[in-house]
Amino acid sequence: MTTPTAAPDPEDEVEQARMPLLDHLRELRDRLIKSLLALLLFTGAGFWTVDPILAFLRAPFDQALADAGVVGGLSLIGSPFEGMYVTMHVAIATGLVASSPFVTWQVWQFIAPGLYKTERRIVLPLTLTSTGLFLSGAAFCYYVIFPNAFPFFVTVVDAQAMVSVDGYLSAVLRMMGAFGLSFQLPVVTFFLARMGLIDHRDMIRAFRYAIVAIFILAALITPPDVLTQTLLAIPLMALYVASIGVAWAFTTKVRAEPEPASAQVGK
């Protein structure tokens, strides 16, 4: 005997937006094509902005050389094709960044019909917050870490500071990306709290261990320099404190209530 399945609620907004699988696949294909075209378009446009973007990225290094009076700079010393690699690297990075709002919009348009109104109200602020935190982390790396780290590294050895353009660009973008990701701590906390895995009490109890983990992470991300490691650890500790508030506001974790003292005495 088969158990009858409940009929879908005609008032359910998600059920109203439901469509056949083939229609979903067609919509997914169309949005992927639009996203790819946007990426190609902005990457093509990025070839026209390589020089100003590269000048912006190398500015902290050039300034450190000038302040320290060290002879050197960025050179094409890795390969005869390094200039083309750098041009393509910058253009692709520009295309990814510039097209990301359009791609995000396409993703949102695809998943929004499957979300309830309460969920849709959360997604947009969460996306904006995540983007803002990532940009803040990248900007902190560029405007705070680089000006303090580069003067030390260009003077640690008494020699000309000749650095490969491609190697420098890869290191700079990798560090800025790592800082941006590390600043996502409140967003990660939000998801863990909503899943009921943690709450503010857990984070307060683990605060000492979190400080150790933050300094270890700072040591892995930054160059081997105590100053730059500390400069990253300080904002991460501030974000951890802010994440405690996030966990308190959004947690779904249920804790067992302790028994009253009178009940324990009567046992």
Kinemage of the C-alpha trace (Angstrom):
@kinemage 1
@onewidth
@group {chain A} dominant
@subgroup {mainchain}
@vectorlist {calphas} color= white
{ca met a 1} P 0.000 0.000 0.000
{ca thr a 2} L 1.507 3.289 -1.057
{ca thr a 3} L 1.342 6.360 1.116
{ca pro a 4} L -0.385 9.239 -0.684
{ca thr a 5} L 1.840 12.275 -1.151
{ca ala a 6} L 0.586 15.671 -0.107
{ca ala a 7} L -0.520 17.930 -2.939
{ca pro a 8} L 1.630 21.038 -3.446
{ca asp a 9} L 0.310 24.153 -1.799
{ca pro a 10} L -1.049 26.448 -4.555
{ca glu a 11} L -0.234 29.463 -2.363
{ca asp a 12} L 3.441 28.446 -2.006
{ca glu a 13} L 5.507 31.068 -3.880
{ca val a 14} L 8.308 28.586 -4.590
{ca glu a 15} L 5.839 26.065 -6.016
{ca gln a 16} L 4.385 28.779 -8.230
{ca ala a 17} L 7.848 29.465 -9.684
{ca arg a 18} L 8.603 25.781 -10.297
{ca met a 19} L 9.356 24.874 -13.934
{ca pro a 20} L 10.278 21.678 -15.815
{ca leu a 21} L 13.881 20.464 -15.694
{ca leu a 22} L 14.524 21.215 -19.365
{ca asp a 23} L 13.370 24.807 -18.877
{ca his a 24} L 15.778 25.125 -15.955
{ca leu a 25} L 18.620 23.792 -18.076
{ca arg a 26} L 17.794 26.189 -20.919
{ca glu a 27} L 17.707 29.129 -18.525
{ca leu a 28} L 21.007 28.021 -16.983
{ca arg a 29} L 22.566 27.772 -20.454
{ca asp a 30} L 21.356 31.245 -21.425
{ca arg a 31} L 22.666 32.842 -18.242
{ca leu a 32} L 26.021 31.077 -18.560
{ca ile a 33} L 26.364 32.338 -22.127
{ca lys a 34} L 25.499 35.896 -21.066
{ca ser a 35} L 28.011 35.706 -18.209
{ca leu a 36} L 30.732 34.353 -20.505
{ca leu a 37} L 30.085 37.076 -23.082
{ca ala a 38} L 30.294 39.731 -20.345
{ca leu a 39} L 33.588 38.243 -19.142
{ca leu a 40} L 35.015 38.233 -22.679
{ca leu a 41} L 33.809 41.788 -23.309
{ca phe a 42} L 35.346 43.198 -20.139
{ca thr a 43} L 38.531 41.175 -20.628
{ca gly a 44} L 38.861 42.655 -24.103
{ca ala a 45} L 38.354 46.114 -22.669
{ca gly a 46} L 40.943 45.270 -20.018
{ca phe a 47} L 43.688 45.185 -22.668
{ca trp a 48} L 43.211 48.948 -23.036
{ca thr a 49} L 43.706 49.555 -19.303
{ca val a 50} L 46.747 47.354 -18.657
{ca asp a 51} L 49.217 50.240 -18.275
{ca pro a 52} L 47.279 52.284 -15.656
{ca ile a 53} L 46.319 49.166 -13.677
{ca leu a 54} L 49.888 47.861 -13.680
{ca ala a 55} L 51.134 51.311 -12.649
{ca phe a 56} L 48.636 51.301 -9.773
{ca leu a 57} L 49.726 47.835 -8.585
{ca arg a 58} L 53.451 48.581 -8.761
{ca ala a 59} L 53.189 52.004 -7.074
{ca pro a 60} L 53.859 50.727 -3.483
{ca phe a 61} L 56.965 48.858 -4.656
{ca asp a 62} L 58.318 51.808 -6.640
{ca gln a 63} L 57.661 54.121 -3.694
{ca ala a 64} L 59.516 51.776 -1.339
{ca leu a 65} L 62.524 51.761 -3.679
{ca ala a 66} L 62.490 55.548 -3.923
{ca asp a 67} L 62.202 56.068 -0.151
{ca ala a 68} L 64.996 53.588 0.578
{ca gly a 69} L 67.252 54.885 -2.212
{ca val a 70} L 67.594 51.363 -3.611
{ca val a 71} L 68.388 50.868 -7.290
{ca gly a 72} L 66.047 48.431 -8.995
{ca gly a 73} L 62.535 47.919 -10.247
{ca leu a 74} L 60.357 45.495 -12.169
{ca ser a 75} L 61.901 43.838 -15.201
{ca leu a 76} L 61.049 41.242 -17.844
{ca ile a 77} L 63.588 38.730 -16.579
{ca gly a 78} L 61.571 35.524 -16.391
{ca ser a 79} L 60.882 34.766 -20.059
{ca pro a 80} L 60.881 36.507 -23.448
{ca phe a 81} L 57.102 36.025 -23.399
{ca glu a 82} L 56.672 37.521 -19.932
{ca gly a 83} L 55.370 40.833 -21.269
{ca met a 84} L 52.485 39.055 -23.012
{ca tyr a 85} L 51.808 36.926 -19.923
{ca val a 86} L 51.571 40.052 -17.784
{ca thr a 87} L 49.270 41.789 -20.270
{ca met a 88} L 46.936 38.787 -20.397
{ca his a 89} L 47.095 38.370 -16.618
{ca val a 90} L 46.040 41.976 -15.996
{ca ala a 91} L 43.360 41.898 -18.706
{ca ile a 92} L 41.801 38.677 -17.383
{ca ala a 93} L 41.888 39.943 -13.784
{ca thr a 94} L 40.242 43.172 -14.947
{ca gly a 95} L 37.586 41.199 -16.831
{ca leu a 96} L 36.816 39.042 -13.789
{ca val a 97} L 36.450 42.032 -11.475
{ca ala a 98} L 34.532 44.241 -13.911
{ca ser a 99} L 32.106 41.516 -15.003
{ca ser a 100} L 31.464 40.185 -11.492
{ca pro a 101} L 28.420 42.467 -10.818
{ca phe a 102} L 26.748 41.304 -14.047
{ca val a 103} L 27.613 37.649 -13.375
{ca thr a 104} L 26.316 37.952 -9.815
{ca trp a 105} L 23.080 39.420 -11.153
{ca gln a 106} L 22.691 36.470 -13.553
{ca val a 107} L 23.230 34.015 -10.685
{ca trp a 108} L 20.696 35.897 -8.580
{ca gln a 109} L 18.109 35.857 -11.368
{ca phe a 110} L 18.547 32.098 -11.689
{ca ile a 111} L 18.247 31.182 -8.006
{ca ala a 112} L 15.805 33.876 -6.812
{ca pro a 113} L 12.606 32.096 -7.997
{ca gly a 114} L 13.550 29.127 -5.797
{ca leu a 115} L 13.800 31.246 -2.646
{ca tyr a 116} L 11.122 32.501 -0.303
{ca lys a 117} L 10.709 36.213 0.280
{ca thr a 118} L 12.375 35.995 3.694
{ca glu a 119} L 15.373 34.274 2.102
{ca arg a 120} L 15.564 36.805 -0.720
{ca arg a 121} L 15.611 39.640 1.824
{ca ile a 122} L 18.720 38.082 3.394
{ca val a 123} L 20.655 37.260 0.212
{ca leu a 124} L 21.052 40.810 -1.134
{ca pro a 125} L 22.402 42.399 2.087
{ca leu a 126} L 24.607 39.353 2.610
{ca thr a 127} L 26.029 39.649 -0.903
{ca leu a 128} L 26.698 43.364 -0.497
{ca thr a 129} L 28.313 42.759 2.891
{ca ser a 130} L 30.531 39.990 1.517
{ca thr a 131} L 31.597 42.160 -1.416
{ca gly a 132} L 32.332 45.110 0.843
{ca leu a 133} L 34.395 42.956 3.208
{ca phe a 134} L 36.394 41.474 0.325
{ca leu a 135} L 37.155 44.909 -1.129
{ca ser a 136} L 38.039 46.185 2.354
{ca gly a 137} L 40.495 43.335 2.833
{ca ala a 138} L 42.122 43.928 -0.564
{ca ala a 139} L 42.324 47.678 0.089
{ca phe a 140} L 43.797 47.087 3.555
{ca cys a 141} L 46.490 44.924 1.972
{ca tyr a 142} L 47.315 47.548 -0.666
{ca tyr a 143} L 47.204 50.692 1.479
{ca val a 144} L 48.493 49.337 4.816
{ca ile a 145} L 50.436 46.092 4.355
{ca phe a 146} L 52.374 46.890 1.180
{ca pro a 147} L 53.680 50.324 2.312
{ca asn a 148} L 54.951 48.745 5.546
{ca ala a 149} L 56.265 45.465 4.115
{ca phe a 150} L 58.028 46.556 0.931
{ca pro a 151} L 60.506 49.007 2.589
{ca phe a 152} L 61.749 46.155 4.793
{ca phe a 153} L 62.151 43.641 1.982
{ca val a 154} L 63.925 45.943 -0.470
{ca thr a 155} L 66.560 46.781 2.178
{ca val a 156} L 67.023 43.378 3.851
{ca val a 157} L 69.940 42.692 1.465
{ca asp a 158} L 72.325 45.315 0.120
{ca ala a 159} L 71.705 44.628 -3.563
{ca gln a 160} L 69.745 45.866 -6.539
{ca ala a 161} L 66.050 44.971 -6.208
{ca met a 162} L 65.325 43.519 -9.646
{ca val a 163} L 61.983 41.713 -9.557
{ca ser a 164} L 60.170 39.842 -12.308
{ca val a 165} L 57.028 41.690 -13.421
{ca asp a 166} L 54.996 38.480 -13.661
{ca gly a 167} L 56.242 37.227 -10.283
{ca tyr a 168} L 55.479 40.563 -8.633
{ca leu a 169} L 52.009 40.769 -10.158
{ca ser a 170} L 51.143 37.198 -9.126
{ca ala a 171} L 52.337 37.787 -5.552
{ca val a 172} L 50.489 41.101 -5.201
{ca leu a 173} L 47.185 39.803 -6.549
{ca arg a 174} L 47.472 36.615 -4.502
{ca met a 175} L 48.039 38.561 -1.286
{ca met a 176} L 45.196 40.996 -1.986
{ca gly a 177} L 42.876 38.064 -2.711
{ca ala a 178} L 43.975 36.267 0.465
{ca phe a 179} L 43.303 39.376 2.549
{ca gly a 180} L 39.894 39.782 0.932
{ca leu a 181} L 38.992 36.171 1.739
{ca ser a 182} L 40.253 36.425 5.316
{ca phe a 183} L 37.937 39.405 5.859
{ca gln a 184} L 34.941 37.119 5.160
{ca leu a 185} L 34.935 35.910 8.769
{ca pro a 186} L 31.570 37.556 9.697
{ca val a 187} L 29.922 36.036 6.602
{ca val a 188} L 31.239 32.556 7.449
{ca thr a 189} L 30.040 33.040 11.022
{ca phe a 190} L 26.579 33.994 9.740
{ca phe a 191} L 26.217 30.737 7.801
{ca leu a 192} L 27.531 28.594 10.664
{ca ala a 193} L 25.176 30.337 13.099
{ca arg a 194} L 22.167 29.935 10.785
{ca met a 195} L 22.990 26.228 10.458
{ca gly a 196} L 22.893 25.952 14.242
{ca leu a 197} L 26.524 24.858 14.503
{ca ile a 198} L 27.733 27.741 16.686
{ca asp a 199} L 26.438 30.598 18.801
{ca his a 200} L 28.000 33.570 20.597
{ca arg a 201} L 28.784 31.464 23.664
{ca asp a 202} L 30.875 29.077 21.585
{ca met a 203} L 32.816 31.959 20.050
{ca ile a 204} L 33.438 33.649 23.410
{ca arg a 205} L 34.611 30.338 24.887
{ca ala a 206} L 36.982 29.787 21.924
{ca phe a 207} L 38.347 33.351 21.917
{ca arg a 208} L 41.829 32.418 23.179
{ca tyr a 209} L 42.194 29.655 20.601
{ca ala a 210} L 40.902 31.993 17.895
{ca ile a 211} L 43.658 34.515 18.696
{ca val a 212} L 46.285 31.808 18.196
{ca ala a 213} L 44.633 30.677 14.953
{ca ile a 214} L 44.472 34.282 13.705
{ca phe a 215} L 48.211 34.805 14.251
{ca ile a 216} L 48.973 31.492 12.533
{ca leu a 217} L 46.801 32.519 9.576
{ca ala a 218} L 48.508 35.929 9.487
{ca ala a 219} L 51.891 34.224 9.414
{ca leu a 220} L 50.807 32.045 6.493
{ca ile a 221} L 49.315 34.878 4.433
{ca thr a 222} L 51.831 37.647 5.018
{ca pro a 223} L 55.587 37.677 4.376
{ca pro a 224} L 57.839 36.544 7.265
{ca asp a 225} L 57.742 39.887 9.010
{ca val a 226} L 56.306 40.449 12.509
{ca leu a 227} L 54.992 43.922 11.650
{ca thr a 228} L 52.889 42.814 8.685
{ca gln a 229} L 51.640 39.759 10.573
{ca thr a 230} L 50.493 41.990 13.427
{ca leu a 231} L 48.892 44.459 11.020
{ca leu a 232} L 46.729 41.646 9.641
{ca ala a 233} L 46.010 40.047 13.021
{ca ile a 234} L 44.588 43.249 14.532
{ca pro a 235} L 41.690 43.727 12.038
{ca leu a 236} L 41.002 39.971 12.085
{ca met a 237} L 40.620 40.096 15.869
{ca ala a 238} L 38.239 43.036 15.476
{ca leu a 239} L 36.257 41.048 12.900
{ca tyr a 240} L 36.138 38.095 15.299
{ca val a 241} L 34.622 40.315 17.981
{ca ala a 242} L 32.090 41.584 15.419
{ca ser a 243} L 31.365 37.967 14.463
{ca ile a 244} L 30.401 37.230 18.063
{ca gly a 245} L 27.611 39.781 17.625
{ca val a 246} L 26.645 38.176 14.302
{ca ala a 247} L 26.430 34.764 15.971
{ca trp a 248} L 24.316 36.188 18.801
{ca ala a 249} L 21.873 37.820 16.370
{ca phe a 250} L 21.437 35.002 13.838
{ca thr a 251} L 22.135 31.692 15.579
{ca thr a 252} L 19.561 28.910 15.442
{ca lys a 253} L 21.431 26.701 17.885
{ca val a 254} L 19.246 25.392 20.701
{ca arg a 255} L 20.883 24.731 24.044
{ca ala a 256} L 19.426 22.454 26.707
{ca glu a 257} L 18.195 24.527 29.625
{ca pro a 258} L 19.950 23.662 32.936
{ca glu a 259} L 17.761 22.091 35.578
{ca pro a 260} L 16.666 24.331 38.467
{ca ala a 261} L 18.706 23.984 41.647
{ca ser a 262} L 15.623 22.784 43.598
{ca ala a 263} L 15.103 19.917 41.170
{ca gln a 264} L 18.723 18.814 41.507
{ca val a 265} L 18.505 18.864 45.335
{ca gly a 266} L 15.400 16.675 45.285
{ca lys a 267} L 17.129 13.932 43.299
